[in-house]
Amino acid sequence: MLFVGDDWAEAHHDIEIEDESGRVLARRRVPEGLAGITTLHELVAEHLDPTGELDQVLIGIETDRGPWVQALLAAGYVVFAINPLQVARYRERHSPSGAKSDPGDAHLLAEIIRLDRAHHRRIAGDSQIAEHVKIAARAHQTMIWSRVRQVNTLRSLLREYYPAALAAFGTDLAGRDALAVLTAAPSPDLGRRLSQARIETLLRRAGRQRNVSATAAKIRAALRSEQLAARPGVIGAYTASASALLAVLTAVAAQTEVLAGQVEQGFGQHPDAEIYRSQPGLGDILGARVLAEFGDDPGRYADAKARKNYSGMSPITKASGTKRVVLARYARNRRLGDALFLQAYSALRTSPGARALYDPSVRAEPPTTKRCAPSPTGSSASSMAACEATHSTTSTSPGTANQTNSALQLDRLRSWDV
């Protein structure tokens, strides 16, 4: 067998090849791209036993995606994606002084695969449709995160010079109504000049079909309400900045819908789609995210516990002497953990069985005054919901709606929009 350490960079790869005894057979720096992968194949062919198979070549690399990794898998090599944090800890074992180099990291990766490969997961061979779903789902989620950042920036900007806009639209600044009205009236003066008919026209163009007149009246009243004003000399600069952010948000919102269509289309073509949809709390978007991160290779996980560990749903225990602490698992696939966390909240709202299982466990816990632990998603809304759920002790029958304050918090969450 051959053990290959591949320390990758944007422009090149440092390669080291070892045999089963740890003897170094070759060291080489190869360029990224077709020329580099060809050189790597030549090095492997030079040192692999003529009767050996390509699955006897084991490669360690600190990534699991990209054309280079796909070329290694297509060639028939066994590829292990090693967490960079694990490589850093292994480096401390070999170099207490803290010295580091690219060829040295290639040596570490080869040693990890030669000696400790049983403790690492090989890159699975997911189907092409699963890879399609993974790319689309990750791009869709990244676009949503980008939209949230842009909304926060816009909200901070409007607070400085246009508080009436926040009174009119609140936190829904990425909604169609807000984008349409604020694009037409990005300044307080333009907002006060909008007539009822003009606002109704803007709302209809944005796609609103119901309660147009009532919504327009509320928006008009909010935009004409008395608010503190910024200095006249800076309103022009604020208006130009807000117009630019609104243009970006409009484009991001449109492309988010396009990517959502790609996610739903790809997920619907997967043979396991109905199995995912049958789970409480999983629809097309969340189901696609879970499928994308778990993959569809049946041999990827040894058992159910391996899946739970990978997603971060299982806690970790630190025990030493008489001290024993159970903590949340932060070393995990964060996208997968986020999707499963949202699934749990959605299931509480839609599944009587999930609610019946959850409520007794909440009532069984005594009230506590300890500080709430951070939520897996790290968002303030989910942290608030988690805190409410932890402290709630209201005793009501399972399966009923609006049982406690925690239930109200959970039911307000929009899992498909996070």
Secondary structure, DSSP 8 states (H G I E B T S, - for coil): -EEEEEEE-SSEEEEEEE-TT--EEEEEEEESSHHHHHHHHHHHHHHS-TT--GGGEEEEES-S-SHHHHHHHHHT-EEEE--HHHHHHHHHHH-TT----HHHHHHHHHHHHHHHGGGS-B-----HHHHHHHHHHHHHHHHHHHHHHHHHHHHHHHHHH-HHHHHHHTT-TTSHHHHHHHHH--SHHHHHH--HHHHHHHHHHHT--SSHHHHHHHHHHHHTS------HHHHHHHHHHHHHHHHHHHHHHHHHHHHHHHHHHHHHHSTTHHHHHTSTT--HHHHHHHHHHH-S-TTS-SSHHHHHHHHT-S-EEEEETTEEEEE---SS-HHHHHHHHHHHHHHHHH-HHHHHHHHHHHHHS----S-----TT--HHHHHHHHHHHH------TT-SS-SHHHHHHHT--GGG-
